[in-house]
Amino acid sequence: MDSCAIKQIAINLTLILALWSGSTSILSDEIRVAVASNFSIAMKAITAKFETISGHQVVLSFGSTGKHYAQIINGAPFDVFLAADALRPTILEQQGVAQSNSRITYARGKLVLWTSKPETQRIKESLLNHQDIRHLAIANPKLSPYGIAAQQVMTNLNVWLSLQTKLVRGENIAQAFQFVHSGNAELGFIAYSQVFNPESAVRGSFWIPPQSLYSPIDQQAVLLNDKKASKDFLRFLEGPLARQIIQNYGYDLP
């Protein structure tokens, strides 16, 4: 084979690679997703599957639902919002910030009262008596639906007012978890998904308050633009693979 033929083959291969690379970049996209802190572990598992199947890249930002909402209405460049409630996604739709009729309920959360001490018994009784509690961690009710749920439980048990001086408020449910995990709080109201982790067991003991004591924590997602990749992600979130992951991480399905 002469040098001219070899050179032509090299040129053809370069063109093929360039065309393949260009088509891949057109098909794949980056999706920026704001995610409620309670859903962080499950979300990472869902994202790994979605990226493998779709070729899209997902950039995750975890935080409190209230803080994400404030960022979004002030122009933060997110494509999808996974809240820990239904209120903020509804408001974003009503304000025209989110895509109309794009809301879905992707999970229903559950609240637990947790201590990092594995042999602790009578957790509910400790809450009701509260003489031995120096610090009780909750997520800030102004920012977190799980914080609102914790407040509702304590209100319905008639201990909310008497526990005010003992409360330690985290910006989100992940901070409430860290307060208890580090020993800075004896007890804390956190998400059930934070102690029900299929990848690594969480030490401690917990009490699951009856769901009659607090409003349902219906966690909704909403599209913030009409990008095809964003729609692809939301469809995947509703699909059987994502739903199985959500259930595996301790959530009820809608």
N, C-alpha and C positions, 0 to 999 in steps of 0.2 A: 504493500500500500504506500503510495507516494505521500509526500509532505502536504500537498494541497488537499488530498482526500482526508488526511488526519485532521488538518486545520478545519475543514468543513464539518466534520463530525463533532469537533469540539464546539464549534459555533452553534450547531444544532442542539447539542446537549445543553449549552448555556441558555438558549432560547426556551427550551422545554422547562428547565428549572425555573426560569424567570416567570413563565406563564403559570406553572404550578404554584409558585410562591404567591403570585398575584391573586390567583383564584382562592387560595387558602385564606389570605388576608381579607378578601371580600366576604367569604362565608363566616369567618370567625369575628368576634367582637368582644369588647370589654364591657362588663356590666358592673355598675357600682351599686351595692346593696347596703342599706342601713338596716340593722338587725337589733331587735331587743335583746338585752344581755342574757336573759334566761334561756334563749334559744341558741346560744353560741356553739355548744358542743354538737348538737344535732345539725346545726346549719353547716358546720365544717364537713360533716359526713355527707350531707346532701350535695354540697358544692363540689366535693371531690368526684362524686358520681356524675353530676351534671357536666362538669368540665371534660371528663373523659368521653362522654357520649356526644356532647354537642360541639366540642372544640372551642367554645367561648371561654373567656377568662373572667372570673368573678372576683371582684375586690370587695372585701367585707369590712364594714365599720360597725362595731358593737357599742352599745350605750343604752341609756334609758330611753324609753319611748317618748317621754316629754321633751328631753333634750334633742332627740332626732327631729321631732315635730318642729321645734323652734328653728333648727338649722334649715329644714326644708322650706319653711315659709319665708326664710330669709335668703333663699336662693342657693342652698348647698346643692352641688351637682350630683345628686343620687338618681338612679334610674328606677329602683324598686325599694319600697319601704315595707319591712316586716315588723309590725308593731306588736306589742303585748296586749293590745285592746282593740276594740272596734271603733272607739270614739274618734281617735285622731285620723285614721284612714277615711272615716265618714266625713269629717270636717274638711279634709283635704280635697275630697271629691266635690263637696258643696262649694268650696272656694274656687274650684276650677284649677287647682294646683295639680291634682291627680287626674288620671284618665277616667272619664265617666264610665260607670258600670264595670270597673275592673277589679273591684274588691272581692277577695275570697277569704273565707275563714280556713286557715291552714292547720290550726291546732287549738285544743282547749287545755289550758294550764291548770295545775293543781297546786295548792299551797300546803306547806308542812312547817311545823315548829320543830327545829333541829338543835341538838347539842352535839359537839364533837366528842363527847365522852360516851364510849360505846355501851357501858353498863348502866347508864342512867335509866331509872324507871320513873313512873308517875310524872311524866313531863307536863301533861295538862294540869295536874294538881300544882306543880311548881308555878305555872303561869297564874292560876287562880289565887294561890296564896301569896306569891311573889316576895316573901320575906327573904328568901335566899338568892334572889336575883339582884345583881348589882348593875348589869347591863343587858339589855334586850335589843338585838339588832333587827331593824326592818329597812326596807327600801323606802325612800322618801315618797309619801303618798301624793305629793304634788307632781312627781315626775314618773312614778312607776305604778302600773296597774296592780302589781303584786303588793306594793305598799298600801294601796287602797284596800285590797283584800285583807291584809293583815289588820288594818285599822277596823274594818268591818267585823272581823272575828272578835277582836278585843272589845269592841263596842257591844256586840251581842252577848258577850260573856260578862259585861259590866266591870271590866278592868281597865278600859282605855284611859280614863282620867287618872286613876290611881297609879298608872305605870309611866306617866309623862316624864318624871324625873329620871327614869331608868332607860329611856329609849335612846338608842344610837342609830341615827338615820344615815344610810348609805345613799349615794347618788343613784344607784341602781341595785338590782338584786344580786349582781356579782359582788359588789362591795359589802352587802349585808352578809353574804356567804363568807367572805374573807374575815369579817369581824369575828365570826364564830370559829372559823377554822384556825385562826391565829390565837384564840383564847382571850381576845379582848372583850368578848361578850359570852356569857354563859349559854344563852339561848338566842335563836334568831328565826324569824319567819322568812323562809326562802322558797324557791320553786322546787316541787317534787323532782323535776328533771335533774336538779343539781345533786341529789343524793341517789337517784336511780340512774346510774351511769353504767351501761353495759361494758365499757372499756376498762374501767377501773373502779373498784368498790370504794365508797366513801365511808370512812369510819364515823361512828357515832350512833345516836338513837334519835328517833323522831316520832312525833304524833301528827296524824293527818286529821285536821279539823273537818267535820262534816261540811259538805258543800252548801248545805242549807244556811251556814253561818256567813257566807259571802257571795257576792254576785258572780255569775259565771265569768271566767277569764277567757273569753273568746278572742283569740289572737288572729288578727287580720293582716293580709298583705294587699298592697295596692301599687299599680303602675304609675310612675311619675312622668313617663313619656311613651311614645308609640314606637320605640325602637323594636325591630324584629327580635333581637337578642333578649330584650326584656320580656317580651311576650313568650318567647321560648322558655325562659326560666320559670315564669309563672305557671305555664302549662305543665312543666316538669314537676313543680311543687304540688300540683293537684293530682299527679299521676300515682300509680300503684307503688313504684319503687320508693319515691319520696315519702309517701304515706306510711309505708312499712318502717322506714327509718324513724319517722316522727313517733310512731307508736313504740318502737324499740327504746326510745329515749325517754319514756315515761309520760307521754302526753296522750290525752284522749283525742280521738279523731272527730271532726265535726260531722 
